[in-house]
Amino acid sequence: MIEVNFMHVAVRQITLRLAENHSLKGKRRVLVGLKTRVRQRYHVSIAQLDKSNVWQLATLGFASISSNAPKLRTWSRWSQISLWDTCEGTPTSWM
C-alpha cells in the first residue's frame, strides 16, 4: 500500500503604516525587529514584499508549511490577532 502525505501551505500578507518613522533607516530597524519576533514566535518565513522605497509603509509576507492542516488554520487565525499587538506600526490591510 502506498502512503500519501499532503503538505499544507498557509500564506498571509500585511501592509503596515509606520507613522512614527522618518527615514528608510528607521523603517529597516523596525522591520528587522518585527521579523525577528515573528520568526521566533511563529516559526514562519517572513519577507518584505513591497513598498521598499517608501519609509512609512511596509508590506510583509508570511508563509508556513505543515502536514497538519488544523495547526496551520489555528496559526492563521491567531497570527492575525497577535501581529496586531506586536506591530510598531498600524496595520492597514491583512490578507
PDB file of N, CA, C and O in Angstrom, chain B, residues numbered from 101:
ATOM      1  N   MET B 101       0.852  -1.171   0.000  1.00  0.00           N
ATOM      2  CA  MET B 101       0.000   0.000   0.000  1.00  0.00           C
ATOM      3  C   MET B 101       0.901   1.238   0.000  1.00  0.00           C
ATOM      4  O   MET B 101       1.920   1.278   0.690  1.00  0.00           O
ATOM      5  N   ILE B 102       0.519   2.221  -0.766  1.00  0.00           N
ATOM      6  CA  ILE B 102       1.278   3.466  -0.854  1.00  0.00           C
ATOM      7  C   ILE B 102       0.699   4.469   0.131  1.00  0.00           C
ATOM      8  O   ILE B 102      -0.510   4.701   0.165  1.00  0.00           O
ATOM      9  N   GLU B 103       1.574   5.055   0.926  1.00  0.00           N
ATOM     10  CA  GLU B 103       1.147   6.082   1.878  1.00  0.00           C
ATOM     11  C   GLU B 103       1.343   7.455   1.233  1.00  0.00           C
ATOM     12  O   GLU B 103       2.419   7.766   0.722  1.00  0.00           O
ATOM     13  N   VAL B 104       0.300   8.257   1.266  1.00  0.00           N
ATOM     14  CA  VAL B 104       0.349   9.593   0.670  1.00  0.00           C
ATOM     15  C   VAL B 104       0.293  10.623   1.794  1.00  0.00           C
ATOM     16  O   VAL B 104      -0.617  10.608   2.623  1.00  0.00           O
ATOM     17  N   ASN B 105       1.270  11.507   1.808  1.00  0.00           N
ATOM     18  CA  ASN B 105       1.300  12.591   2.782  1.00  0.00           C
ATOM     19  C   ASN B 105       1.087  13.912   2.063  1.00  0.00           C
ATOM     20  O   ASN B 105       1.709  14.173   1.033  1.00  0.00           O
ATOM     21  N   PHE B 106       0.223  14.731   2.595  1.00  0.00           N
ATOM     22  CA  PHE B 106      -0.052  16.021   1.998  1.00  0.00           C
ATOM     23  C   PHE B 106       0.638  17.116   2.798  1.00  0.00           C
ATOM     24  O   PHE B 106       0.694  17.062   4.027  1.00  0.00           O
ATOM     25  N   MET B 107       1.152  18.089   2.103  1.00  0.00           N
ATOM     26  CA  MET B 107       1.731  19.272   2.745  1.00  0.00           C
ATOM     27  C   MET B 107       0.756  20.426   2.527  1.00  0.00           C
ATOM     28  O   MET B 107       0.263  20.634   1.419  1.00  0.00           O
ATOM     29  N   HIS B 108       0.489  21.159   3.579  1.00  0.00           N
ATOM     30  CA  HIS B 108      -0.426  22.296   3.522  1.00  0.00           C
ATOM     31  C   HIS B 108       0.389  23.567   3.673  1.00  0.00           C
ATOM     32  O   HIS B 108       1.359  23.613   4.429  1.00  0.00           O
ATOM     33  N   VAL B 109      -0.016  24.596   2.945  1.00  0.00           N
ATOM     34  CA  VAL B 109       0.703  25.868   2.951  1.00  0.00           C
ATOM     35  C   VAL B 109      -0.250  26.968   3.406  1.00  0.00           C
ATOM     36  O   VAL B 109      -1.374  27.076   2.916  1.00  0.00           O
ATOM     37  N   ALA B 110       0.215  27.776   4.344  1.00  0.00           N
ATOM     38  CA  ALA B 110      -0.537  28.958   4.780  1.00  0.00           C
ATOM     39  C   ALA B 110       0.280  30.190   4.387  1.00  0.00           C
ATOM     40  O   ALA B 110       1.481  30.263   4.649  1.00  0.00           O
ATOM     41  N   VAL B 111      -0.381  31.139   3.766  1.00  0.00           N
ATOM     42  CA  VAL B 111       0.283  32.362   3.318  1.00  0.00           C
ATOM     43  C   VAL B 111      -0.541  33.549   3.786  1.00  0.00           C
ATOM     44  O   VAL B 111      -1.761  33.568   3.624  1.00  0.00           O
ATOM     45  N   ARG B 112       0.123  34.535   4.364  1.00  0.00           N
ATOM     46  CA  ARG B 112      -0.551  35.764   4.814  1.00  0.00           C
ATOM     47  C   ARG B 112       0.248  36.963   4.334  1.00  0.00           C
ATOM     48  O   ARG B 112       1.450  36.859   4.088  1.00  0.00           O
ATOM     49  N   GLN B 113      -0.410  38.081   4.205  1.00  0.00           N
ATOM     50  CA  GLN B 113       0.241  39.330   3.820  1.00  0.00           C
ATOM     51  C   GLN B 113      -0.342  40.461   4.655  1.00  0.00           C
ATOM     52  O   GLN B 113      -1.549  40.511   4.889  1.00  0.00           O
ATOM     53  N   ILE B 114       0.516  41.363   5.098  1.00  0.00           N
ATOM     54  CA  ILE B 114       0.057  42.503   5.890  1.00  0.00           C
ATOM     55  C   ILE B 114       0.771  43.750   5.395  1.00  0.00           C
ATOM     56  O   ILE B 114       1.963  43.718   5.089  1.00  0.00           O
ATOM     57  N   THR B 115       0.027  44.848   5.321  1.00  0.00           N
ATOM     58  CA  THR B 115       0.613  46.150   4.997  1.00  0.00           C
ATOM     59  C   THR B 115       0.546  47.007   6.251  1.00  0.00           C
ATOM     60  O   THR B 115      -0.507  47.145   6.874  1.00  0.00           O
ATOM     61  N   LEU B 116       1.692  47.579   6.611  1.00  0.00           N
ATOM     62  CA  LEU B 116       1.791  48.408   7.819  1.00  0.00           C
ATOM     63  C   LEU B 116       2.043  49.860   7.463  1.00  0.00           C
ATOM     64  O   LEU B 116       2.760  50.162   6.509  1.00  0.00           O
ATOM     65  N   ARG B 117       1.448  50.755   8.233  1.00  0.00           N
ATOM     66  CA  ARG B 117       1.781  52.174   8.153  1.00  0.00           C
ATOM     67  C   ARG B 117       2.643  52.487   9.376  1.00  0.00           C
ATOM     68  O   ARG B 117       2.209  52.322  10.516  1.00  0.00           O
ATOM     69  N   LEU B 118       3.864  52.940   9.119  1.00  0.00           N
ATOM     70  CA  LEU B 118       4.814  53.266  10.185  1.00  0.00           C
ATOM     71  C   LEU B 118       4.813  54.781  10.387  1.00  0.00           C
ATOM     72  O   LEU B 118       5.740  55.467   9.954  1.00  0.00           O
ATOM     73  N   ALA B 119       3.789  55.297  11.036  1.00  0.00           N
ATOM     74  CA  ALA B 119       3.565  56.741  11.147  1.00  0.00           C
ATOM     75  C   ALA B 119       4.678  57.461  11.899  1.00  0.00           C
ATOM     76  O   ALA B 119       4.982  58.612  11.584  1.00  0.00           O
ATOM     77  N   GLU B 120       5.290  56.815  12.880  1.00  0.00           N
ATOM     78  CA  GLU B 120       6.333  57.457  13.684  1.00  0.00           C
ATOM     79  C   GLU B 120       7.698  57.419  13.007  1.00  0.00           C
ATOM     80  O   GLU B 120       8.665  57.971  13.531  1.00  0.00           O
ATOM     81  N   ASN B 121       7.782  56.777  11.858  1.00  0.00           N
ATOM     82  CA  ASN B 121       9.045  56.594  11.169  1.00  0.00           C
ATOM     83  C   ASN B 121       9.343  57.783  10.252  1.00  0.00           C
ATOM     84  O   ASN B 121       8.438  58.344   9.635  1.00  0.00           O
ATOM     85  N   HIS B 122      10.638  58.164  10.170  1.00  0.00           N
ATOM     86  CA  HIS B 122      11.005  59.331   9.371  1.00  0.00           C
ATOM     87  C   HIS B 122      12.136  59.075   8.386  1.00  0.00           C
ATOM     88  O   HIS B 122      12.641  60.017   7.776  1.00  0.00           O
ATOM     89  N   SER B 123      12.549  57.808   8.214  1.00  0.00           N
ATOM     90  CA  SER B 123      13.622  57.509   7.266  1.00  0.00           C
ATOM     91  C   SER B 123      13.592  56.023   6.906  1.00  0.00           C
ATOM     92  O   SER B 123      12.972  55.216   7.598  1.00  0.00           O
ATOM     93  N   LEU B 124      14.270  55.680   5.818  1.00  0.00           N
ATOM     94  CA  LEU B 124      14.388  54.276   5.438  1.00  0.00           C
ATOM     95  C   LEU B 124      15.200  53.496   6.471  1.00  0.00           C
ATOM     96  O   LEU B 124      14.944  52.315   6.703  1.00  0.00           O
ATOM     97  N   LYS B 125      16.173  54.154   7.086  1.00  0.00           N
ATOM     98  CA  LYS B 125      16.973  53.500   8.127  1.00  0.00           C
ATOM     99  C   LYS B 125      16.099  53.143   9.332  1.00  0.00           C
ATOM    100  O   LYS B 125      16.233  52.060   9.901  1.00  0.00           O
ATOM    101  N   GLY B 126      15.209  54.053   9.715  1.00  0.00           N
ATOM    102  CA  GLY B 126      14.291  53.784  10.815  1.00  0.00           C
ATOM    103  C   GLY B 126      13.325  52.659  10.468  1.00  0.00           C
ATOM    104  O   GLY B 126      13.008  51.816  11.307  1.00  0.00           O
ATOM    105  N   LYS B 127      12.860  52.656   9.215  1.00  0.00           N
ATOM    106  CA  LYS B 127      11.963  51.597   8.756  1.00  0.00           C
ATOM    107  C   LYS B 127      12.668  50.244   8.832  1.00  0.00           C
ATOM    108  O   LYS B 127      12.086  49.264   9.295  1.00  0.00           O
ATOM    109  N   ARG B 128      13.913  50.192   8.380  1.00  0.00           N
ATOM    110  CA  ARG B 128      14.677  48.949   8.412  1.00  0.00           C
ATOM    111  C   ARG B 128      14.829  48.448   9.850  1.00  0.00           C
ATOM    112  O   ARG B 128      14.708  47.249  10.104  1.00  0.00           O
ATOM    113  N   ARG B 129      15.093  49.361  10.792  1.00  0.00           N
ATOM    114  CA  ARG B 129      15.239  48.987  12.199  1.00  0.00           C
ATOM    115  C   ARG B 129      13.949  48.358  12.729  1.00  0.00           C
ATOM    116  O   ARG B 129      13.983  47.327  13.400  1.00  0.00           O
ATOM    117  N   VAL B 130      12.826  48.982  12.424  1.00  0.00           N
ATOM    118  CA  VAL B 130      11.532  48.467  12.882  1.00  0.00           C
ATOM    119  C   VAL B 130      11.248  47.099  12.268  1.00  0.00           C
ATOM    120  O   VAL B 130      10.825  46.179  12.968  1.00  0.00           O
ATOM    121  N   LEU B 131      11.480  46.964  10.958  1.00  0.00           N
ATOM    122  CA  LEU B 131      11.157  45.709  10.274  1.00  0.00           C
ATOM    123  C   LEU B 131      12.072  44.563  10.692  1.00  0.00           C
ATOM    124  O   LEU B 131      11.616  43.425  10.807  1.00  0.00           O
ATOM    125  N   VAL B 132      13.341  44.839  10.918  1.00  0.00           N
ATOM    126  CA  VAL B 132      14.252  43.781  11.368  1.00  0.00           C
ATOM    127  C   VAL B 132      13.784  43.240  12.721  1.00  0.00           C
ATOM    128  O   VAL B 132      13.755  42.026  12.927  1.00  0.00           O
ATOM    129  N   GLY B 133      13.424  44.126  13.632  1.00  0.00           N
ATOM    130  CA  GLY B 133      12.931  43.692  14.939  1.00  0.00           C
ATOM    131  C   GLY B 133      11.632  42.912  14.840  1.00  0.00           C
ATOM    132  O   GLY B 133      11.467  41.882  15.494  1.00  0.00           O
ATOM    133  N   LEU B 134      10.708  43.405  14.020  1.00  0.00           N
ATOM    134  CA  LEU B 134       9.424  42.734  13.853  1.00  0.00           C
ATOM    135  C   LEU B 134       9.610  41.358  13.221  1.00  0.00           C
ATOM    136  O   LEU B 134       9.019  40.382  13.682  1.00  0.00           O
ATOM    137  N   LYS B 135      10.422  41.271  12.176  1.00  0.00           N
ATOM    138  CA  LYS B 135      10.640  39.986  11.509  1.00  0.00           C
ATOM    139  C   LYS B 135      11.296  38.983  12.453  1.00  0.00           C
ATOM    140  O   LYS B 135      10.957  37.800  12.427  1.00  0.00           O
ATOM    141  N   THR B 136      12.215  39.432  13.272  1.00  0.00           N
ATOM    142  CA  THR B 136      12.868  38.541  14.238  1.00  0.00           C
ATOM    143  C   THR B 136      11.852  38.012  15.247  1.00  0.00           C
ATOM    144  O   THR B 136      11.834  36.816  15.536  1.00  0.00           O
ATOM    145  N   ARG B 137      11.008  38.893  15.784  1.00  0.00           N
ATOM    146  CA  ARG B 137       9.995  38.456  16.762  1.00  0.00           C
ATOM    147  C   ARG B 137       9.003  37.476  16.133  1.00  0.00           C
ATOM    148  O   ARG B 137       8.638  36.481  16.759  1.00  0.00           O
ATOM    149  N   VAL B 138       8.569  37.746  14.916  1.00  0.00           N
ATOM    150  CA  VAL B 138       7.598  36.871  14.252  1.00  0.00           C
ATOM    151  C   VAL B 138       8.211  35.503  13.972  1.00  0.00           C
ATOM    152  O   VAL B 138       7.565  34.479  14.197  1.00  0.00           O
ATOM    153  N   ARG B 139       9.454  35.473  13.482  1.00  0.00           N
ATOM    154  CA  ARG B 139      10.116  34.189  13.221  1.00  0.00           C
ATOM    155  C   ARG B 139      10.255  33.368  14.496  1.00  0.00           C
ATOM    156  O   ARG B 139      10.007  32.162  14.487  1.00  0.00           O
ATOM    157  N   GLN B 140      10.650  34.013  15.595  1.00  0.00           N
ATOM    158  CA  GLN B 140      10.842  33.303  16.857  1.00  0.00           C
ATOM    159  C   GLN B 140       9.517  32.814  17.443  1.00  0.00           C
ATOM    160  O   GLN B 140       9.449  31.720  18.004  1.00  0.00           O
ATOM    161  N   ARG B 141       8.483  33.612  17.314  1.00  0.00           N
ATOM    162  CA  ARG B 141       7.208  33.267  17.932  1.00  0.00           C
ATOM    163  C   ARG B 141       6.412  32.245  17.129  1.00  0.00           C
ATOM    164  O   ARG B 141       5.802  31.344  17.704  1.00  0.00           O
ATOM    165  N   TYR B 142       6.414  32.381  15.787  1.00  0.00           N
ATOM    166  CA  TYR B 142       5.548  31.545  14.947  1.00  0.00           C
ATOM    167  C   TYR B 142       6.288  30.517  14.099  1.00  0.00           C
ATOM    168  O   TYR B 142       5.653  29.641  13.511  1.00  0.00           O
ATOM    169  N   HIS B 143       7.613  30.600  14.020  1.00  0.00           N
ATOM    170  CA  HIS B 143       8.405  29.668  13.202  1.00  0.00           C
ATOM    171  C   HIS B 143       7.908  29.665  11.754  1.00  0.00           C
ATOM    172  O   HIS B 143       7.610  28.612  11.191  1.00  0.00           O
ATOM    173  N   VAL B 144       7.824  30.847  11.169  1.00  0.00           N
ATOM    174  CA  VAL B 144       7.374  31.014   9.790  1.00  0.00           C
ATOM    175  C   VAL B 144       8.442  31.769   8.993  1.00  0.00           C
ATOM    176  O   VAL B 144       9.353  32.375   9.556  1.00  0.00           O
ATOM    177  N   SER B 145       8.302  31.715   7.688  1.00  0.00           N
ATOM    178  CA  SER B 145       9.143  32.536   6.818  1.00  0.00           C
ATOM    179  C   SER B 145       8.466  33.885   6.667  1.00  0.00           C
ATOM    180  O   SER B 145       7.242  33.964   6.562  1.00  0.00           O
ATOM    181  N   ILE B 146       9.263  34.947   6.655  1.00  0.00           N
ATOM    182  CA  ILE B 146       8.716  36.295   6.539  1.00  0.00           C
ATOM    183  C   ILE B 146       9.670  37.126   5.684  1.00  0.00           C
ATOM    184  O   ILE B 146      10.890  37.009   5.799  1.00  0.00           O
ATOM    185  N   ALA B 147       9.094  37.968   4.824  1.00  0.00           N
ATOM    186  CA  ALA B 147       9.914  38.821   3.970  1.00  0.00           C
ATOM    187  C   ALA B 147       9.147  40.083   3.620  1.00  0.00           C
ATOM    188  O   ALA B 147       7.916  40.092   3.596  1.00  0.00           O
ATOM    189  N   GLN B 148       9.893  41.152   3.349  1.00  0.00           N
ATOM    190  CA  GLN B 148       9.268  42.382   2.868  1.00  0.00           C
ATOM    191  C   GLN B 148       8.970  42.192   1.389  1.00  0.00           C
ATOM    192  O   GLN B 148       9.854  41.810   0.622  1.00  0.00           O
ATOM    193  N   LEU B 149       7.727  42.456   0.982  1.00  0.00           N
ATOM    194  CA  LEU B 149       7.300  42.196  -0.379  1.00  0.00           C
ATOM    195  C   LEU B 149       7.216  43.445  -1.249  1.00  0.00           C
ATOM    196  O   LEU B 149       7.448  43.376  -2.456  1.00  0.00           O
ATOM    197  N   ASP B 150       6.892  44.566  -0.659  1.00  0.00           N
ATOM    198  CA  ASP B 150       6.594  45.746  -1.461  1.00  0.00           C
ATOM    199  C   ASP B 150       6.863  46.993  -0.633  1.00  0.00           C
ATOM    200  O   ASP B 150       7.116  46.910   0.569  1.00  0.00           O
ATOM    201  N   LYS B 151       6.807  48.120  -1.268  1.00  0.00           N
ATOM    202  CA  LYS B 151       6.961  49.421  -0.624  1.00  0.00           C
ATOM    203  C   LYS B 151       8.351  49.607  -0.026  1.00  0.00           C
ATOM    204  O   LYS B 151       8.493  50.253   1.012  1.00  0.00           O
ATOM    205  N   SER B 152       9.380  49.051  -0.666  1.00  0.00           N
ATOM    206  CA  SER B 152      10.731  49.109  -0.101  1.00  0.00           C
ATOM    207  C   SER B 152      11.332  50.506  -0.132  1.00  0.00           C
ATOM    208  O   SER B 152      12.249  50.781   0.642  1.00  0.00           O
ATOM    209  N   ASN B 153      10.856  51.396  -0.990  1.00  0.00           N
ATOM    210  CA  ASN B 153      11.407  52.755  -1.066  1.00  0.00           C
ATOM    211  C   ASN B 153      10.523  53.799  -0.399  1.00  0.00           C
ATOM    212  O   ASN B 153      10.816  54.993  -0.457  1.00  0.00           O
ATOM    213  N   VAL B 154       9.450  53.358   0.229  1.00  0.00           N
ATOM    214  CA  VAL B 154       8.542  54.267   0.929  1.00  0.00           C
ATOM    215  C   VAL B 154       8.764  54.068   2.421  1.00  0.00           C
ATOM    216  O   VAL B 154       8.532  52.975   2.936  1.00  0.00           O
ATOM    217  N   TRP B 155       9.212  55.110   3.126  1.00  0.00           N
ATOM    218  CA  TRP B 155       9.633  54.928   4.507  1.00  0.00           C
ATOM    219  C   TRP B 155       8.513  54.826   5.523  1.00  0.00           C
ATOM    220  O   TRP B 155       8.777  54.475   6.673  1.00  0.00           O
ATOM    221  N   GLN B 156       7.269  55.117   5.151  1.00  0.00           N
ATOM    222  CA  GLN B 156       6.181  54.979   6.128  1.00  0.00           C
ATOM    223  C   GLN B 156       5.244  53.806   5.851  1.00  0.00           C
ATOM    224  O   GLN B 156       4.273  53.610   6.581  1.00  0.00           O
ATOM    225  N   LEU B 157       5.520  53.027   4.808  1.00  0.00           N
ATOM    226  CA  LEU B 157       4.699  51.851   4.502  1.00  0.00           C
ATOM    227  C   LEU B 157       5.581  50.631   4.319  1.00  0.00           C
ATOM    228  O   LEU B 157       6.703  50.733   3.823  1.00  0.00           O
ATOM    229  N   ALA B 158       5.070  49.475   4.722  1.00  0.00           N
ATOM    230  CA  ALA B 158       5.781  48.214   4.518  1.00  0.00           C
ATOM    231  C   ALA B 158       4.753  47.114   4.277  1.00  0.00           C
ATOM    232  O   ALA B 158       3.748  47.026   4.983  1.00  0.00           O
ATOM    233  N   THR B 159       5.011  46.286   3.286  1.00  0.00           N
ATOM    234  CA  THR B 159       4.179  45.117   3.023  1.00  0.00           C
ATOM    235  C   THR B 159       5.020  43.884   3.312  1.00  0.00           C
ATOM    236  O   THR B 159       6.085  43.688   2.726  1.00  0.00           O
ATOM    237  N   LEU B 160       4.526  43.055   4.226  1.00  0.00           N
ATOM    238  CA  LEU B 160       5.241  41.850   4.636  1.00  0.00           C
ATOM    239  C   LEU B 160       4.443  40.616   4.244  1.00  0.00           C
ATOM    240  O   LEU B 160       3.213  40.616   4.298  1.00  0.00           O
ATOM    241  N   GLY B 161       5.157  39.561   3.848  1.00  0.00           N
ATOM    242  CA  GLY B 161       4.532  38.292   3.522  1.00  0.00           C
ATOM    243  C   GLY B 161       5.008  37.215   4.478  1.00  0.00           C
ATOM    244  O   GLY B 161       6.174  37.198   4.872  1.00  0.00           O
ATOM    245  N   PHE B 162       4.107  36.314   4.854  1.00  0.00           N
ATOM    246  CA  PHE B 162       4.397  35.228   5.780  1.00  0.00           C
ATOM    247  C   PHE B 162       4.023  33.912   5.106  1.00  0.00           C
ATOM    248  O   PHE B 162       3.039  33.851   4.368  1.00  0.00           O
ATOM    249  N   ALA B 163       4.792  32.869   5.351  1.00  0.00           N
ATOM    250  CA  ALA B 163       4.454  31.547   4.822  1.00  0.00           C
ATOM    251  C   ALA B 163       4.848  30.481   5.828  1.00  0.00           C
ATOM    252  O   ALA B 163       5.863  30.586   6.516  1.00  0.00           O
ATOM    253  N   SER B 164       4.012  29.449   5.893  1.00  0.00           N
ATOM    254  CA  SER B 164       4.300  28.311   6.763  1.00  0.00           C
ATOM    255  C   SER B 164       3.816  27.044   6.066  1.00  0.00           C
ATOM    256  O   SER B 164       2.796  27.057   5.377  1.00  0.00           O
ATOM    257  N   ILE B 165       4.545  25.965   6.246  1.00  0.00           N
ATOM    258  CA  ILE B 165       4.216  24.688   5.629  1.00  0.00           C
ATOM    259  C   ILE B 165       4.124  23.635   6.729  1.00  0.00           C
ATOM    260  O   ILE B 165       4.958  23.590   7.633  1.00  0.00           O
ATOM    261  N   SER B 166       3.092  22.787   6.639  1.00  0.00           N
ATOM    262  CA  SER B 166       2.926  21.731   7.640  1.00  0.00           C
ATOM    263  C   SER B 166       2.092  20.611   7.046  1.00  0.00           C
ATOM    264  O   SER B 166       1.313  20.825   6.117  1.00  0.00           O
ATOM    265  N   SER B 167       2.260  19.427   7.584  1.00  0.00           N
ATOM    266  CA  SER B 167       1.389  18.311   7.198  1.00  0.00           C
ATOM    267  C   SER B 167       0.111  18.325   8.038  1.00  0.00           C
ATOM    268  O   SER B 167      -0.797  17.527   7.804  1.00  0.00           O
ATOM    269  N   ASN B 168       0.043  19.227   9.013  1.00  0.00           N
ATOM    270  CA  ASN B 168      -1.086  19.324   9.933  1.00  0.00           C
ATOM    271  C   ASN B 168      -1.930  20.551   9.567  1.00  0.00           C
ATOM    272  O   ASN B 168      -1.619  21.666   9.988  1.00  0.00           O
ATOM    273  N   ALA B 169      -2.987  20.349   8.792  1.00  0.00           N
ATOM    274  CA  ALA B 169      -3.836  21.461   8.334  1.00  0.00           C
ATOM    275  C   ALA B 169      -4.512  22.208   9.490  1.00  0.00           C
ATOM    276  O   ALA B 169      -4.540  23.439   9.457  1.00  0.00           O
ATOM    277  N   PRO B 170      -5.057  21.532  10.507  1.00  0.00           N
ATOM    278  CA  PRO B 170      -5.676  22.280  11.611  1.00  0.00           C
ATOM    279  C   PRO B 170      -4.682  23.196  12.327  1.00  0.00           C
ATOM    280  O   PRO B 170      -5.041  24.292  12.757  1.00  0.00           O
ATOM    281  N   LYS B 171      -3.447  22.749  12.450  1.00  0.00           N
ATOM    282  CA  LYS B 171      -2.419  23.581  13.083  1.00  0.00           C
ATOM    283  C   LYS B 171      -2.194  24.857  12.272  1.00  0.00           C
ATOM    284  O   LYS B 171      -2.042  25.938  12.840  1.00  0.00           O
ATOM    285  N   LEU B 172      -2.174  24.731  10.946  1.00  0.00           N
ATOM    286  CA  LEU B 172      -1.993  25.920  10.105  1.00  0.00           C
ATOM    287  C   LEU B 172      -3.191  26.862  10.191  1.00  0.00           C
ATOM    288  O   LEU B 172      -3.019  28.081  10.207  1.00  0.00           O
ATOM    289  N   ARG B 173      -4.388  26.314  10.247  1.00  0.00           N
ATOM    290  CA  ARG B 173      -5.572  27.174  10.384  1.00  0.00           C
ATOM    291  C   ARG B 173      -5.537  27.936  11.707  1.00  0.00           C
ATOM    292  O   ARG B 173      -5.866  29.121  11.758  1.00  0.00           O
ATOM    293  N   THR B 174      -5.137  27.248  12.774  1.00  0.00           N
ATOM    294  CA  THR B 174      -5.014  27.911  14.076  1.00  0.00           C
ATOM    295  C   THR B 174      -3.965  28.999  14.014  1.00  0.00           C
ATOM    296  O   THR B 174      -4.189  30.104  14.506  1.00  0.00           O
ATOM    297  N   TRP B 175      -2.809  28.701  13.409  1.00  0.00           N
ATOM    298  CA  TRP B 175      -1.759  29.710  13.257  1.00  0.00           C
ATOM    299  C   TRP B 175      -2.287  30.917  12.497  1.00  0.00           C
ATOM    300  O   TRP B 175      -2.027  32.061  12.869  1.00  0.00           O
ATOM    301  N   SER B 176      -3.017  30.657  11.448  1.00  0.00           N
ATOM    302  CA  SER B 176      -3.513  31.740  10.598  1.00  0.00           C
ATOM    303  C   SER B 176      -4.453  32.662  11.373  1.00  0.00           C
ATOM    304  O   SER B 176      -4.370  33.883  11.235  1.00  0.00           O
ATOM    305  N   ARG B 177      -5.341  32.095  12.182  1.00  0.00           N
ATOM    306  CA  ARG B 177      -6.271  32.917  12.975  1.00  0.00           C
ATOM    307  C   ARG B 177      -5.545  33.678  14.077  1.00  0.00           C
ATOM    308  O   ARG B 177      -5.740  34.884  14.232  1.00  0.00           O
ATOM    309  N   TRP B 178      -4.704  32.977  14.846  1.00  0.00           N
ATOM    310  CA  TRP B 178      -4.040  33.612  15.981  1.00  0.00           C
ATOM    311  C   TRP B 178      -2.943  34.571  15.553  1.00  0.00           C
ATOM    312  O   TRP B 178      -2.678  35.551  16.250  1.00  0.00           O
ATOM    313  N   SER B 179      -2.301  34.311  14.424  1.00  0.00           N
ATOM    314  CA  SER B 179      -1.234  35.214  13.983  1.00  0.00           C
ATOM    315  C   SER B 179      -1.797  36.590  13.674  1.00  0.00           C
ATOM    316  O   SER B 179      -1.144  37.599  13.940  1.00  0.00           O
ATOM    317  N   GLN B 180      -2.994  36.645  13.119  1.00  0.00           N
ATOM    318  CA  GLN B 180      -3.582  37.943  12.821  1.00  0.00           C
ATOM    319  C   GLN B 180      -3.817  38.734  14.098  1.00  0.00           C
ATOM    320  O   GLN B 180      -3.474  39.915  14.164  1.00  0.00           O
ATOM    321  N   ILE B 181      -4.383  38.115  15.089  1.00  0.00           N
ATOM    322  CA  ILE B 181      -4.653  38.795  16.356  1.00  0.00           C
ATOM    323  C   ILE B 181      -3.347  39.216  17.025  1.00  0.00           C
ATOM    324  O   ILE B 181      -3.219  40.358  17.466  1.00  0.00           O
ATOM    325  N   SER B 182      -2.379  38.303  17.104  1.00  0.00           N
ATOM    326  CA  SER B 182      -1.126  38.589  17.795  1.00  0.00           C
ATOM    327  C   SER B 182      -0.270  39.602  17.061  1.00  0.00           C
ATOM    328  O   SER B 182       0.388  40.425  17.697  1.00  0.00           O
ATOM    329  N   LEU B 183      -0.264  39.560  15.741  1.00  0.00           N
ATOM    330  CA  LEU B 183       0.554  40.504  14.993  1.00  0.00           C
ATOM    331  C   LEU B 183       0.055  41.931  15.168  1.00  0.00           C
ATOM    332  O   LEU B 183       0.854  42.868  15.157  1.00  0.00           O
ATOM    333  N   TRP B 184      -1.238  42.108  15.328  1.00  0.00           N
ATOM    334  CA  TRP B 184      -1.758  43.459  15.572  1.00  0.00           C
ATOM    335  C   TRP B 184      -1.152  44.017  16.854  1.00  0.00           C
ATOM    336  O   TRP B 184      -0.877  45.214  16.943  1.00  0.00           O
ATOM    337  N   ASP B 185      -0.941  43.149  17.854  1.00  0.00           N
ATOM    338  CA  ASP B 185      -0.352  43.583  19.124  1.00  0.00           C
ATOM    339  C   ASP B 185       1.162  43.752  19.033  1.00  0.00           C
ATOM    340  O   ASP B 185       1.736  44.560  19.764  1.00  0.00           O
ATOM    341  N   THR B 186       1.818  42.999  18.144  1.00  0.00           N
ATOM    342  CA  THR B 186       3.273  43.000  18.038  1.00  0.00           C
ATOM    343  C   THR B 186       3.792  44.177  17.217  1.00  0.00           C
ATOM    344  O   THR B 186       4.913  44.636  17.432  1.00  0.00           O
ATOM    345  N   CYS B 187       2.996  44.658  16.294  1.00  0.00           N
ATOM    346  CA  CYS B 187       3.453  45.669  15.336  1.00  0.00           C
ATOM    347  C   CYS B 187       3.735  47.008  15.996  1.00  0.00           C
ATOM    348  O   CYS B 187       3.005  47.449  16.883  1.00  0.00           O
ATOM    349  N   GLU B 188       4.817  47.651  15.543  1.00  0.00           N
ATOM    350  CA  GLU B 188       5.098  49.016  15.969  1.00  0.00           C
ATOM    351  C   GLU B 188       4.403  50.005  15.058  1.00  0.00           C
ATOM    352  O   GLU B 188       4.419  51.209  15.312  1.00  0.00           O
ATOM    353  N   GLY B 189       3.794  49.505  14.000  1.00  0.00           N
ATOM    354  CA  GLY B 189       3.056  50.351  13.080  1.00  0.00           C
ATOM    355  C   GLY B 189       1.588  50.030  13.158  1.00  0.00           C
ATOM    356  O   GLY B 189       1.162  49.217  13.978  1.00  0.00           O
ATOM    357  N   THR B 190       0.810  50.669  12.303  1.00  0.00           N
ATOM    358  CA  THR B 190      -0.629  50.436  12.253  1.00  0.00           C
ATOM    359  C   THR B 190      -0.936  49.572  11.037  1.00  0.00           C
ATOM    360  O   THR B 190      -0.709  50.013   9.911  1.00  0.00           O
ATOM    361  N   PRO B 191      -1.441  48.365  11.225  1.00  0.00           N
ATOM    362  CA  PRO B 191      -1.800  47.529  10.074  1.00  0.00           C
ATOM    363  C   PRO B 191      -2.899  48.206   9.258  1.00  0.00           C
ATOM    364  O   PRO B 191      -3.916  48.630   9.805  1.00  0.00           O
ATOM    365  N   THR B 192      -2.683  48.302   7.943  1.00  0.00           N
ATOM    366  CA  THR B 192      -3.684  48.930   7.078  1.00  0.00           C
ATOM    367  C   THR B 192      -4.436  47.900   6.260  1.00  0.00           C
ATOM    368  O   THR B 192      -5.550  48.168   5.811  1.00  0.00           O
ATOM    369  N   SER B 193      -3.853  46.728   6.057  1.00  0.00           N
ATOM    370  CA  SER B 193      -4.571  45.654   5.369  1.00  0.00           C
ATOM    371  C   SER B 193      -4.000  44.317   5.777  1.00  0.00           C
ATOM    372  O   SER B 193      -2.840  44.216   6.177  1.00  0.00           O
ATOM    373  N   TRP B 194      -4.824  43.291   5.672  1.00  0.00           N
ATOM    374  CA  TRP B 194      -4.429  41.947   6.079  1.00  0.00           C
ATOM    375  C   TRP B 194      -5.091  40.964   5.124  1.00  0.00           C
ATOM    376  O   TRP B 194      -6.312  40.974   4.971  1.00  0.00           O
ATOM    377  N   MET B 195      -4.304  40.124   4.487  1.00  0.00           N
ATOM    378  CA  MET B 195      -4.856  39.119   3.570  1.00  0.00           C
ATOM    379  C   MET B 195      -4.391  37.747   3.977  1.00  0.00           C
ATOM    380  O   MET B 195      -4.744  36.759   3.333  1.00  0.00           O
TER     381      MET B 195
END
